[in-house]
Amino acid sequence: MNYLFAAYSAIWILLFGYIFSLSQRQRRVQEDLAQVQERLGQKTRS
Amino acid sequence: MTFLKEAEVKSQKVLALLTFVTMLCAIYAIFLYAPTEASMGDVQRIFYFHVSSAWICFLAILSVFVYSALFLITGTRKMDIKAAAAAEVGAIFATIVLVTGPLWAKPVWGIWWTWDPRLTSMFVLWLIYMGYIMLRRLIEAPEQRARLSAIFGILGAIDVPIVYMSNRWWRTQHPSPVMAGGQGSGLDPHMKIAFFLSLAAFTFFYFYLWRIRTDLESSQEAVEALQRQLETQRRGTL
C-alpha cells in the first residue's frame, strides 16, 4: 500500500509541478509583453 | 492568453473539461471498480497510470517525429514549436514511467531496477527527451536550433519500436504485454475498463498540455521578436 501511495503521489507532484511551471512561464511572458507595449507607447508618444 | 483566438480558448476549455471528467472516472475505476489482482495485491493498481504514461511517451515522440519531419520539409516555424512542445510534455510522462516503474518493481520483483532490455530502452528514451531539450537550450540561433533538434527528434523516435517490442523480442524481467501480447495475455473486464479510462484521461491531458505549451512557445517567440524589433529601432535612432 505504501508503494501504491508513493507512486500516485509522485505522479501528481510531477504533473502539478509541471502545470505550475507552465503558469509561471505564462506569467513571465505576460509581463514581458506589458513591458514591450509600454516601451512601444513611449516611442509613439515621443 | 493574449495571442489566442476565441475558438482556440474554447477548444482548450473543452480539452480541460474532457481531461477532468475522464480523470475522475479513471480514478474511481482504478481504486473502487477494478478488482484487486490476486498475486500482486493493491500495488498492481500502479499499472493503470504507469502504462498510460508510457503510452503518452510514445505519442509525444511520434508527435516530435511527425512535426520535425514537417519542419524539415516545409521550414515552417510553427512545426518546430509543436515538436518542441511535444518533447517537453513527453519528457514529463517519461519521468513518470521511470519513477512509478521501480515503485511497482520493488514489492513485486524485490529490486528497484535491473538493466533488462525493456527498462534500459525506456531509460534511453528518457535520455533522448532530455538530450532534445538540452540541445534546444544550448543552441541560440533559432534556425540552426530548429534544424538540428528536428534531426535529433527524428533519430530519437527510432527507440520507440525497440521499447515497444523489447519484451516480445527478448526474455525480460519486465512482464509480458497484457494487451495484444498473444496467448495467455489479457485483462479482467473490470480492469480493462479502468485501463481504457486511464488511457483516455492521459490522452486528453497530453493534448491539453501540448496545446498550452505550444501557445506559450508561440507567445514567447512573438514577444522576443517585438523586443528585437524595438532594440533595432532604438539602435537606429541613436
Contacts between the chains, C-beta under 8 A, distances in Angstrom:
chain1	res1	chain2	res2	distance
A	1	B	42	5.6
A	1	B	43	7.6
A	3	B	43	5.1
A	3	B	46	7.2
A	3	B	103	5.0
A	3	B	104	6.9
A	3	B	106	6.4
A	3	B	107	5.1
A	4	B	42	5.4
A	4	B	43	5.3
A	4	B	45	5.7
A	4	B	46	6.1
A	6	B	103	5.3
A	7	B	46	4.5
A	7	B	49	7.5
A	7	B	50	7.5
A	7	B	99	7.5
A	7	B	100	4.5
A	7	B	103	4.3
A	7	B	104	6.7
A	8	B	46	7.7
A	8	B	49	7.0
A	10	B	96	7.4
A	10	B	99	4.8
A	10	B	100	6.6
A	10	B	103	7.1
A	11	B	49	5.5
A	11	B	53	7.6
A	11	B	96	5.5
A	11	B	99	7.7
A	11	B	100	6.5
A	14	B	92	6.2
A	14	B	95	6.1
A	14	B	96	5.6
A	14	B	99	7.2
A	15	B	92	7.2
A	15	B	96	7.7
A	15	B	205	7.9
A	18	B	92	5.0
A	18	B	209	7.4
A	19	B	209	7.8
A	22	B	209	7.6
A	22	B	212	5.9
A	22	B	213	6.7
A	22	B	216	6.5
A	25	B	216	5.9
A	25	B	220	7.7
A	26	B	1	6.9
A	26	B	216	5.7
A	26	B	219	7.8
A	29	B	216	6.7
A	29	B	219	4.9
A	29	B	220	5.4
A	29	B	223	5.8
A	30	B	2	6.9
A	32	B	223	4.8
A	32	B	227	7.3
A	33	B	2	5.9
A	33	B	219	7.6
A	33	B	223	5.2
A	33	B	226	7.9
A	36	B	223	6.2
A	36	B	226	4.8
A	36	B	227	5.9
A	36	B	230	6.5
A	39	B	230	5.7
A	40	B	226	7.8
A	40	B	230	6.9
A	43	B	230	7.5
A	43	B	233	7.2
